[in-house]
Amino acid sequence: MHRTALQLVAVTLTALLPLSHALQAQTATTVTFEDAVRLALKQSVTVRQASNTAANSEATVRQRSQALLPNFTLSTSTTENYGYNFNQNEGRIVDQATTNFQIGANSGVTLYDGGRNRANLREARLTDAANESDLVRARQTAVFTVAAQYLTLVQAQEQLRVQRDNLLAQRAQDSVIQRLVRAGARPISDQYQQQATVASAQFSVVSAERNSEAASVSLIQTLQLDPLGRYRFVPPAMSDSVRVARFDLDSLLTKALGSRADLAALKTRMEASRQSISSASGARLPSLSMNLGYSSAFNSASNLTFNDQLSQRRNGSLGVSISVPIFDRGVASVATQQARIAADNVRLQQEDRAQTVAGEIRRAYLDHAAAVQQFEAAQAQLRASELAASTTLRRYEVGAGTLVEVTTARAQLVQAASAVVTARFTLAFQQSLMSYYVGDLVPEQVALQ
């Protein structure tokens, strides 16, 4: 029996091996920059919340629009009476079980309420427009965030490539030094020093791999992807030479102040707050309403038929009511004061946001100008470092230079290559997403150049 159990376990493990290999061989999901943008617009919590807020404000507009319409109510009631009871329809006391049936319809409409309903409707429409502007800005921000993180990931991948290339070069140099040491052309200390340099390059590769993985995790979290899944983020097609764009600060400021959706939202909310003041002030004014009613009844104590009773007992009513607020314990006054304070807060937010937008534009302009200069300087540094590294290596190979000089030149070359990568992606980011700062970014048409 023991042997049978072991055979069963062995068969089970053998059957599970293909499944295990299939899971290990599971390919990673490819995610392009365009895919990341689409996922950001679909999965972003901020965008979804802004969309819900916009949908809720649309429902509020419908609700307040319907408040201007008359209401209509249809009601019926049936009662059973037993024993002695006074029958109002017959005008006498009866001693029998009777059935009473009543049916009626009522309608009412507010003719004038101090303009509160119309002010509330205008406020709801303006608030809905402001929420739509917030949704536009939320979509732009979601794409901007993903683009920044995607570029960070691509930059980390490029830095990893630079460090791996450096590791290969250092290993090749180590092989050269070993041959020179065996030939007696170089001391053994050069070989030990080069081995230490190779180990340092390996450490740099590990650090670059960690930075690349960390950037990937941040992007996975932002896109709300499955944390247990495997993903391969494809870098966007970008040329090595970046076409430098030129911007004018005054034009950027003017465009931003007129195009930013967040500024438009606050401007619209300022108009909505004025309608709130009108609505609160309208509580001091008289209100006028009209009501219509129509009803009929049936009673089983009568000898008339059901249809005859409904026909003979028809009655209607028309009423007009006027309500004049004389003393409301200051409710309208306090509500008006609160509405004015809320409007002033919106005005302050609008002014503060305008200052913030102006500061963002200035910083973006200065960052772009600095990125251009850094890219040009990094390119010049890389060209000089390549010449210095190749010259130093040739001098070392013929015995005219030292390993320290070679190591220093190689380190400067790696630093220059890394600086070019950083400067190129920083410049591409600043140029491609300048439209975010001025407010005319179209999320579906974002491209990194």
LOZAKE-617968 format. One record per atom (N, C-alpha, C): z, y, x; residue in three letters. Coordinates in steps of 0.2 Angstrom, whole numbers, plus 5000, padded with zeros to 4 digits. Atoms other than C-alpha are relative to their C-alpha. Example, Ala and Ser with C-alpha at 12.3 -4.5 7.8 and 13.67 -1.06 7.14 Angstrom:
BEGIN
500049945004ALA/503949785062ALA/500050065004ALA/499949944996SER/503649955068SER/500350054996SER/
% end
This chain:
BEGIN
500049945004MET/500050005000MET/500050065004MET/500049944996HIS/500450125014HIS/499350015003HIS/500749994997ARG/498750085022ARG/499550034995ARG/500549975006THR/497850125005THR/500150074999THR/499949925000ALA/498750295004ALA/499750035005ALA/500349974994LEU/498150335021LEU/499350014999LEU/500750005001GLN/496450285017GLN/499850054995GLN/500249955005LEU/496450395001LEU/500150075003LEU/500049934997VAL/497050545011VAL/499450015004VAL/500549994995ALA/495750515024ALA/499350024996ALA/500649995004VAL/494350505010VAL/500150084997VAL/499949945003THR/495050665002THR/499950065005THR/500149954994LEU/495050765019LEU/499350005001LEU/500850004999THR/493250705022THR/499650044995THR/500349975006ALA/492750765005ALA/500150085000ALA/499849935000LEU/493550935008LEU/499750045006LEU/500349974994LEU/492750965025LEU/499450044999LEU/500649965002PRO/491051025018PRO/500250074997PRO/499849945003LEU/491951145007LEU/500350055005LEU/499749964994SER/492951215022SER/499550035004SER/500549974996HIS/491451235032HIS/499650064996HIS/500449955004ALA/490551325017ALA/500450075000ALA/499649945000LEU/492051445016LEU/500050045006LEU/500049964994GLN/492051485034GLN/499350035002GLN/500749974999ALA/490151515034ALA/499850054995ALA/500249955005GLN/490251635020GLN/499850065003GLN/500349944997THR/489151785024THR/500450064997THR/499749945002ALA/489851955023ALA/499550044996ALA/500449965004THR/489252075010THR/499850065003THR/500349944997THR/488052205016THR/500150064996THR/499949945004VAL/488552385011VAL/499650065004VAL/500349954997THR/487352525015THR/500350074998THR/499749935001PHE/487752715015PHE/499850014992PHE/500149995007GLU/486852724998GLU/500449964995GLU/499550055004ASP/487852574991ASP/500750045000ASP/499349975000ALA/489452664997ALA/500050064996ALA/500049945004VAL/488952824988VAL/500049984993VAL/500050035007ARG/488552724972ARG/500749974998ARG/499350035002LEU/490252634973LEU/500550055000LEU/499549945001ALA/491152794976ALA/500050034994ALA/500149975006LEU/490452874961LEU/500349954994LEU/499850055005LYS/490852714951LYS/500849985000LYS/499350034999GLN/492552664958GLN/500550055001GLN/499549954998SER/493452824963SER/500450014994SER/499549995006VAL/495052844953VAL/500050074998VAL/500149935002THR/494853034954THR/499550014995THR/500649995004VAL/493153024947VAL/500149974993VAL/499950045006ARG/493652904933ARG/500550044996ARG/499649965004GLN/495153014928GLN/499750064998GLN/500349945002ALA/494153174928ALA/499549984994ALA/500550025005SER/492853074917SER/500449994993SER/499650015006ASN/494253024905ASN/500350074997ASN/499749945003THR/494953204904THR/499450044997THR/500649975003ALA/493153264900ALA/499949974993ALA/500150045007ALA/492953134886ALA/500650024995ALA/499549985005ASN/494653184879ASN/499950074998ASN/500249945002SER/494153364879SER/499550014995SER/500650005005GLU/492553324869GLU/500349984993GLU/499750025006ALA/493653234856ALA/500450064997ALA/499649945002THR/494753394855THR/499550054997THR/500549965003VAL/493153494851VAL/499849984993VAL/500250035007ARG/492653374837ARG/500650014995ARG/499449995005GLN/494453384830GLN/500150074998GLN/499949935002ARG/494553574830ARG/499450024996ARG/500649985004SER/492753584823SER/500149984993SER/499950035007GLN/493253474808GLN/500650044997GLN/499449965004ALA/494853584805ALA/499750064996ALA/500349955004LEU/493653714798LEU/499749984994LEU/500350035006LEU/492953594785LEU/500649994995LEU/499550025005PRO/493853564768PRO/500249935000PRO/499850075000ASN/494853404766ASN/499849984993ASN/500250035007PHE/494553284751PHE/500549945000PHE/499550055001THR/495853164744THR/499949974994THR/500150045006LEU/495553024731LEU/500749965000LEU/499450035001SER/497152954724SER/500149964993SER/499950035006THR/497652824711THR/500749975000THR/499450035000SER/499252754705SER/500149964993SER/499950045006THR/499752614692THR/500849985000THR/499350025001THR/501552584685THR/500049964994THR/499950055006GLU/502252454673GLU/500750034998GLU/499449985003ASN/503652514661ASN/500349954995ASN/499750055004TYR/504852404652TYR/500650034996TYR/499549985004GLY/506052434637GLY/499950074997GLY/500049945003TYR/506452604630TYR/499850055006TYR/500249954995ASN/505552744639ASN/499550054997ASN/500349945003PHE/504752914635PHE/499350005003PHE/500750004998ASN/502852904636ASN/499750075000ASN/500249935000GLN/502253074641GLN/499350014997GLN/500749995002ASN/500453044637ASN/500049994992ASN/500050005007GLU/500952994619GLU/500550054997GLU/499549955003GLY/502453114617GLY/500549974996GLY/499550045004ARG/503652984610ARG/500349955004ARG/499750054997ILE/504852854615ILE/499849934997ILE/500350065002VAL/504152684615VAL/500549945002VAL/499650064998ASP/505052514616ASP/499549945001ASP/500550054998GLN/503652404624GLN/499850015007GLN/500349994994ALA/502952364640ALA/499450035000ALA/500649955000THR/501652494645THR/499850005007THR/500349994993THR/500452514659THR/499750075000THR/500349934999ASN/500052684666ASN/499650005006ASN/500549994994PHE/498552724677PHE/499850075000PHE/500249934998GLN/498152884685GLN/499550005006GLN/500449994994ILE/496752944696ILE/499850075000ILE/500149934999GLY/496453104704GLY/499650025007GLY/500349974994ALA/495453204717ALA/500250075002ALA/499849934998ASN/496053354727ASN/499650025007ASN/500449974994SER/495153464740SER/500350075001SER/499749934998GLY/495853614750GLY/499650025006GLY/500349974995VAL/495053734762VAL/500450065002VAL/499749934998THR/495753874773THR/499550055001THR/500549955000LEU/494754024770LEU/500250055006LEU/499949964994TYR/495654134783TYR/500749995002TYR/499350014997ASP/497154104795ASP/500150045006ASP/499949954994GLY/497054254806GLY/499649985006GLY/500550014995GLY/495654184816GLY/500349945005GLY/499750054996ARG/496754044823ARG/499549945001ARG/500450065000ASN/495653894819ASN/499350025004ASN/500649984996ARG/494053984826ARG/500250015008ARG/499749994993ALA/495054034842ALA/500149945003ALA/499850064997ASN/495653864844ASN/499449965002ASN/500750044998LEU/493853794843LEU/499750035006LEU/500349974994ARG/493253914856ARG/500349985006ARG/499650024994GLU/494653874867GLU/499849935002GLU/500250074999ALA/494253684865ALA/499350005004ALA/500750014997ARG/492453714869ARG/500050035008ARG/500049974993LEU/492853824885LEU/500449955004LEU/499650054997THR/494153694890THR/499549945002THR/500450064999ASP/492853554888ASP/499550025006ASP/500549984995ALA/491553654899ALA/500450005007ALA/499650004994ALA/492953674912ALA/500149935003ALA/499950074998ASN/493353494912ASN/499349975003ASN/500750024997GLU/491453454915GLU/499950035007GLU/500149974993SER/491453574930SER/500549965005SER/499550044995ASP/493053474937ASP/499749945001ASP/500350074999LEU/492053314934LEU/499550015006LEU/500649994995VAL/490553384944VAL/500350005007VAL/499749994994ARG/491753434958ARG/500349945003ARG/499750064998ALA/492653274958ALA/499549955003ALA/500550054998ARG/491053174960ARG/499750035007ARG/500249974993GLN/490553294975GLN/500549985005GLN/499450024995THR/492253264983THR/500049935002THR/500050084999ALA/492153074981ALA/499449995005ALA/500550014995VAL/490453074990VAL/500150035007VAL/499849974994PHE/491053195003PHE/500549965004PHE/499550044996THR/492553085007THR/499749945003THR/500350074998VAL/491552925008VAL/499550025006VAL/500449984994ALA/490253015019ALA/500450015006ALA/499549994994ALA/491653075031ALA/500249935003ALA/499850064997GLN/492352905032GLN/499549955002GLN/500650044997TYR/490652815034TYR/499850025006TYR/500249974993LEU/490252935048LEU/500549985005LEU/499550024995THR/491952895056THR/499949935002THR/500150074998LEU/491552705055LEU/499450005004LEU/500650014996VAL/489852725062VAL/500150035007VAL/499849984993GLN/490552835076GLN/500449955004GLN/499650054996ALA/491852705080ALA/499649945002ALA/500550054998GLN/490452575080GLN/499650025006GLN/500449984994GLU/489452675092GLU/500450015006GLU/499650004994GLN/490952705103GLN/500249935003GLN/499950074998LEU/491252515103LEU/499449985004LEU/500650024996ARG/489452495109ARG/500050035007ARG/499949964993VAL/489752625123VAL/500449965004VAL/499550044996GLN/491252525129GLN/499849935002GLN/500350074998ARG/490352355128ARG/499550015005ARG/500549994995ASP/488952425138ASP/500350025007ASP/499749984994ASN/490152495151ASN/500349945003ASN/499750064997LEU/491052325152LEU/499549965003LEU/500650044997LEU/489352235155LEU/499850035007LEU/500249974993ALA/488952365169ALA/500649995005ALA/499550014995GLN/490652345177GLN/500049935002GLN/500150074998ARG/490452155177ARG/499549995005ARG/500650004995ALA/488752175185ALA/500250035007ALA/499849974994GLN/489552295198GLN/500549955004GLN/499550054997ASP/490952165201ASP/499649945004ASP/500450054997SER/489552035205SER/499750025006SER/500349974994VAL/488752155217VAL/500550005006VAL/499549994995ILE/490352195226ILE/500349935003ILE/499850074998GLN/490852005227GLN/499549985006GLN/500550024995ARG/489151975236ARG/500150045007ARG/499949964994LEU/489452125248LEU/500749985004LEU/499450024996VAL/491252065252VAL/499949935003VAL/500150064996ARG/490651885256ARG/499550015006ARG/500449984994ALA/489351965267ALA/500350045006ALA/499649964995GLY/490652065276GLY/499950075000GLY/500249935000ALA/489952225271ALA/500550054997ALA/499549965004ARG/491452285260ARG/500749965001ARG/499350044999PRO/493352245262PRO/500149974993PRO/499850045005ILE/494152125250ILE/500450054995ILE/499749955005SER/495152275242SER/499550034995SER/500549985005ASP/493552335234ASP/499949964995ASP/500150055005GLN/493352175225GLN/500650004995GLN/499450005004TYR/495152185219TYR/500050064995TYR/500049945003GLN/494952365214GLN/499550004994GLN/500550005005GLN/493352325204GLN/500249954995GLN/499750055005GLN/494252175195GLN/500550044996GLN/499649955005ALA/495552305189ALA/499650044996ALA/500449965004THR/494152415183THR/499749964994THR/500350055006VAL/493352265173VAL/500649994995VAL/499550015005ALA/495052235165ALA/500250064996ALA/499949945003SER/495252415161SER/499450014995SER/500549995004ALA/493552415153ALA/500149954994ALA/499850055005GLN/494052255143GLN/500550034995GLN/499549975004PHE/495552345137PHE/499750064995PHE/500349955004SER/494452495131SER/499649974995SER/500450035005VAL/493352375122VAL/500449984994VAL/499550025006VAL/494852305112VAL/500250054996VAL/499849945004SER/495452475108SER/499450034995SER/500649975004ALA/493652525102ALA/499949954994ALA/500050055006GLU/493652365091GLU/500550014995GLU/499549995004ARG/495252405084ARG/499950064995ARG/500249945004ASN/494652585079ASN/499549994995ASN/500550015005SER/493152515071SER/500249964994SER/499750045005GLU/494152385061GLU/500450054995GLU/499649955003ALA/495352525056ALA/499650054995ALA/500549965004ALA/493852635050ALA/499749964994ALA/500350045005SER/493152495040SER/500549994995SER/499550015005VAL/494852465031VAL/500150064996VAL/499949945004SER/494952645026SER/499450014995SER/500550005004LEU/493252635019LEU/500049954994LEU/499950055005ILE/493552475010ILE/500550034994ILE/499549985005GLN/495152555002GLN/499750064996GLN/500249945004THR/494252714997THR/499549984995THR/500550035004LEU/492852614989LEU/500249954995LEU/499750055004GLN/494052504980GLN/499749935000GLN/500350074999LEU/493252344987LEU/500649955000LEU/499550064999ASP/494152174987ASP/500250005007ASP/499750014993PRO/495352175002PRO/499949945003PRO/500150064997LEU/495051995004LEU/499349985002LEU/500750024999GLY/493152005005GLY/499850025007GLY/500349984993ARG/492052025021ARG/499450044999ARG/500549955001TYR/490952175022TYR/499750025007TYR/500349984994ARG/489652225035ARG/499650074998ARG/500249935002PHE/489352415034PHE/499450025005PHE/500649984997VAL/487552465039VAL/500050075002VAL/500149934998PRO/487352625049PRO/499450034997PRO/500649965002PRO/486152755041PRO/499550015005PRO/500549984995ALA/484552785050ALA/500050075002ALA/499949944997MET/484852925061MET/499750005007MET/500450004994SER/483752985075SER/500550035006SER/499549984994ASP/484553015093ASP/500050085001ASP/500049935000SER/483953195092SER/500150034994SER/499849975006VAL/484753295079VAL/499750075000VAL/500349935001ARG/483753445072ARG/500550054998ARG/499449955001VAL/484953595073VAL/499850054994VAL/500249955005ALA/484953695057ALA/500450065001ALA/499749944999ARG/485453875056ARG/500250034993ARG/499749975006PHE/486553955043PHE/500250075001PHE/499749935000ASP/487054135039ASP/500650004996ASP/499350005003LEU/488854165035LEU/500050034993LEU/500049965006ASP/488554295022ASP/499749974994ASP/500450035005SER/487254195013SER/500449944997SER/499650055002LEU/488454045013LEU/500650024995LEU/499549975005LEU/489854145005LEU/499850024994LEU/500249985006THR/488854224992THR/499849944996THR/500250065004LYS/488154054987LYS/500549964998LYS/499550045002ALA/489753964987ALA/500450034994ALA/499649975005LEU/490654094976LEU/499650004993LEU/500350015006GLY/489254074963GLY/499849934998GLY/500250075002SER/488953884964SER/500649955000SER/499450055000ARG/490653804967ARG/500249984993ARG/499850035006ALA/491053694952ALA/500850024998ALA/499349985001ASP/492953724955ASP/500150074998ASP/499949935002LEU/492753914954LEU/499850014993LEU/500349995007ALA/491653894938ALA/500549974995ALA/499550035005ALA/493053784930ALA/500650054999ALA/499549955001LEU/494353914933LEU/499850064997LEU/500349945004LYS/493254054927LYS/500049984992LYS/500150025007THR/492953954911THR/500750004997THR/499350005003ARG/494853924909ARG/500350064999ARG/499849935001MET/495154104911MET/499850034993MET/500349985006GLU/494054134896GLU/500449964994GLU/499650045004ALA/494953994887ALA/500750024998ALA/499349985001SER/496654064890SER/500050074995SER/500149955005ARG/496054224881ARG/500049984993ARG/500050035007GLN/495654124866GLN/500749974998GLN/499350025001SER/497454054867SER/500450064998SER/499649945002ILE/498154224866ILE/499850024993ILE/500249985006SER/497054264851SER/500349954994SER/499750055005SER/497654104842SER/500750014999SER/499349995000ALA/499454144846ALA/500150074996ALA/499949945003SER/499254324840SER/499849994992SER/500250015007GLY/498454264824GLY/500549984995GLY/499450025004ALA/500054194818ALA/500350054996ALA/499649955003ARG/500654364813ARG/499650024994ARG/500549985005LEU/499154384801LEU/500149964993LEU/499950055007PRO/499154324782PRO/499549955001PRO/500550065001SER/498254164778SER/499849994993SER/500350015007LEU/497154124763LEU/499749934999LEU/500250075001SER/496853954756SER/499849994993SER/500250025007MET/496053874741MET/500049934999MET/499950075002ASN/496353714732ASN/499749984994ASN/500450025006LEU/495353614719LEU/500349934999LEU/499750075002GLY/496053464709GLY/499749984993GLY/500350035006TYR/495353344696TYR/500449944999TYR/499750065001SER/496253204687SER/499949984993SER/500050035007SER/496353084672SER/500549955000SER/499550055001ALA/497552954665ALA/499849954994ALA/500150055005PHE/497652794655PHE/500749974998PHE/499450035002ASN/499152724645ASN/499949954995ASN/500250065005SER/499152554636SER/500450014994SER/499649995007ALA/500352624622ALA/499550034995ALA/500549965005SER/498852724615SER/499549954998SER/500550045004ASN/497652644603ASN/499350015003ASN/500749994998LEU/496152724612LEU/499849965006LEU/500350044995THR/495052634624THR/500150035007THR/499949984993PHE/495152644643PHE/499550065001PHE/500549954998ASN/493552754644ASN/500250064996ASN/499949945004ASP/494052864629ASP/500650045003ASP/499449964997GLN/495752904637GLN/499850045006GLN/500249964994LEU/494952944654LEU/499650064998LEU/500449955002SER/493753054645SER/500450064996SER/499649955003GLN/495053144634GLN/500650035004GLN/499449984996ARG/496453164647ARG/499750035006ARG/500249974994ARG/495353244660ARG/500350075001ARG/499749934999ASN/496053404668ASN/499850025007ASN/500149974993GLY/495653514683GLY/500450065001GLY/499649944998SER/496453644693SER/499650045006SER/500349964995LEU/495853784704LEU/500650055002LEU/499549964998GLY/497153874715GLY/499850045007GLY/500149964994VAL/497154014728VAL/500750025002VAL/499349984998SER/498654044739SER/499950055006SER/500049954994ILE/499054184751ILE/500750005003ILE/499350004996SER/500454174764SER/500050065005SER/499949944996VAL/501054334772VAL/500649995005VAL/499450014996PRO/502254304787PRO/500450075001PRO/499649945000ILE/503654424785ILE/500550005006ILE/499550014994PHE/504954354798PHE/500049935002PHE/500050074998ASP/504654204808ASP/500449985006ASP/499550014995ARG/506154214820ARG/499750015007ARG/500349984993GLY/504954284834GLY/499649945002GLY/500450054997VAL/503954124835VAL/499350025002VAL/500749974998ALA/502254214835ALA/500050045006ALA/500049954995SER/502854344847SER/500149965007SER/499950044994VAL/503554214860VAL/499449965002VAL/500650044999ALA/501954104858ALA/499550055003ALA/500549954997THR/500854264862THR/500250015007THR/499849984993GLN/501954304877GLN/499949945005GLN/500150064995GLN/501854124884GLN/499249995001GLN/500750014999ALA/499954124881ALA/499850055005ALA/500249954995ARG/499854284891ARG/500249985007ARG/499850024994ILE/500854214905ILE/499649945003ILE/500550064998ALA/499754054906ALA/499450035002ALA/500649974998ALA/498254164907ALA/500150045006ALA/499949974994ASP/498954264921ASP/500149955006ASP/500050054995ASN/499354104930ASN/499349975002ASN/500750024999VAL/497554054928VAL/499650055004VAL/500349954996ARG/497054214935ARG/500250005007ARG/499750014993LEU/498154194950LEU/499649945004LEU/500450064997GLN/497354014953GLN/499350025002GLN/500749984998GLN/495654094952GLN/499950045006GLN/500049954994GLU/496054224965GLU/500149955006GLU/499850044994ASP/496854094976ASP/499449955002ASP/500550044999ARG/495453974974ARG/499450035004ARG/500549964997ALA/494154104979ALA/500250015007ALA/499849994993GLN/495154144995GLN/499949935003GLN/500050074997THR/495253954998THR/499249985002THR/500750014999VAL/493353934996VAL/499750045006VAL/500349964995ALA/492954085007ALA/500349975007ALA/499750034993GLY/494154005021GLY/499649945001GLY/500450064999GLU/493253835019GLU/499350025003GLU/500749994998ILE/491553915021ILE/500050035007ILE/500049974994ARG/492054015036ARG/500249945006ARG/499950064996ARG/492853855044ARG/499449965001ARG/500650045000ALA/491353755040ALA/499450035005ALA/500449974996TYR/490253885048TYR/500150005007TYR/499850014993LEU/491253895064LEU/500049935003LEU/500150074998ASP/491353705065ASP/499349985002ASP/500750024998HIS/489553695064HIS/499750035006HIS/500249974994ALA/489253825077ALA/500349975006ALA/499750044995ALA/490453735088ALA/499749935002ALA/500350074999ALA/489653565085ALA/499450015003ALA/500749994997VAL/487953635090VAL/500150015008VAL/499849994993GLN/488753695107GLN/500249945003GLN/499850064997GLN/489653535110GLN/499549955001GLN/500550055000PHE/488153435106PHE/499550015006PHE/500449984994GLU/487153535119GLU/500349995006GLU/499650014994ALA/488553525132ALA/500049935001ALA/499950074999ALA/488753345129ALA/499449975003ALA/500650034997GLN/486953305132GLN/499950025007GLN/500049984993ALA/486953405148ALA/500449965004ALA/499550044996GLN/488453315154GLN/499849935001GLN/500350075000LEU/487653145150LEU/499550005005LEU/500550004995ARG/486153195160ARG/500250005007ARG/499749994993ALA/487153255175ALA/500449935002ALA/499650054998SER/488253105174SER/499649945002SER/500450064998GLU/486852975174GLU/499750015007GLU/500249994994LEU/486153055189LEU/500549995006LEU/499450004995ALA/487853065198ALA/500149925001ALA/499950074999ALA/488152885194ALA/499549965003ALA/500550044996SER/486552815200SER/500050025007SER/500049984993THR/486552915216THR/500649975003THR/499450034996THR/488352865220THR/500049935001THR/500150074999LEU/487952685217LEU/499549985005LEU/500550024994ARG/486452685229ARG/500450025006ARG/499749984994ARG/487552775242ARG/500549945002ARG/499550064999TYR/488852635240TYR/499749945002TYR/500350064998GLU/487652495241GLU/499750005007GLU/500349994993VAL/486952565258VAL/500650015005VAL/499449994996GLY/488752595264GLY/500250075002GLY/499949934999ALA/488752785263ALA/500550034995ALA/499549985005GLY/489952795249GLY/500649954999GLY/499450045001THR/491652725243THR/500049974993THR/499950025007LEU/492152625228LEU/500350044995LEU/499649945004VAL/493252765222VAL/499550044997VAL/500549955002GLU/491752875221GLU/499649974994GLU/500450035005VAL/490752745211VAL/500449994994VAL/499550015006THR/492252705199THR/500050074997THR/499949935003THR/492452895196THR/499450024997THR/500649985003ALA/490652925193ALA/499849964994ALA/500150045006ARG/490552775181ARG/500450024994ARG/499549985006ALA/492052835171ALA/499850074997ALA/500349945002GLN/491253005170GLN/499449994995GLN/500650025004LEU/489652925163LEU/500249984994LEU/499750025006VAL/490652835150VAL/500350054996VAL/499749955004GLN/491552985145GLN/499550054997GLN/500549965002ALA/489953085144ALA/499649974994ALA/500350045006ALA/489152945133ALA/500450004994ALA/499550005006SER/490652945122SER/500050074997SER/500049935003ALA/490553135120ALA/499450014997ALA/500649995004VAL/488753135115VAL/500049964993VAL/499950035006VAL/489153005102VAL/500450044995VAL/499549965004THR/490553105095THR/499650074998THR/500349935001ALA/489553275096ALA/499449994995ALA/500550015004ARG/488053195088ARG/500249994993ARG/499850025007PHE/488953125073PHE/500350064997PHE/499649945002THR/490053285071THR/499450054997THR/500549955002LEU/488453395070LEU/499649974994LEU/500450035006ALA/487553275058ALA/500450014994ALA/499650005006PHE/489053275047PHE/500150084997PHE/499949935002GLN/489253465047GLN/499450034997GLN/500649985003GLN/487453495043GLN/499849974994GLN/500250035006SER/487153365030SER/500450014994SER/499649995006LEU/488653405020LEU/500350075000LEU/499949935001MET/488653595021MET/499950024993MET/500149995008SER/488053585003SER/500649994996SER/499450025004TYR/489753514998TYR/500450075000TYR/499549945000TYR/490653675004TYR/499750064996TYR/500349945004VAL/489353794995VAL/500049984993VAL/499950025007GLY/489453684979GLY/499449974997GLY/500650035003ASP/487653624977ASP/499849935002ASP/500150074998LEU/487853454983LEU/499849954994LEU/500250045006VAL/486953324972VAL/500249935003VAL/499750064998PRO/487953164974PRO/499549945001PRO/500550055000GLU/486453044971GLU/499550015006GLU/500649984995GLN/485353134984GLN/500350015007GLN/499749984994VAL/486553144999VAL/499749955005VAL/500350034994ALA/485753095016ALA/500350025006ALA/499849984994LEU/486453095033LEU/499550005005LEU/500649994996GLN/485253155046GLN/500250015007GLN/
% end
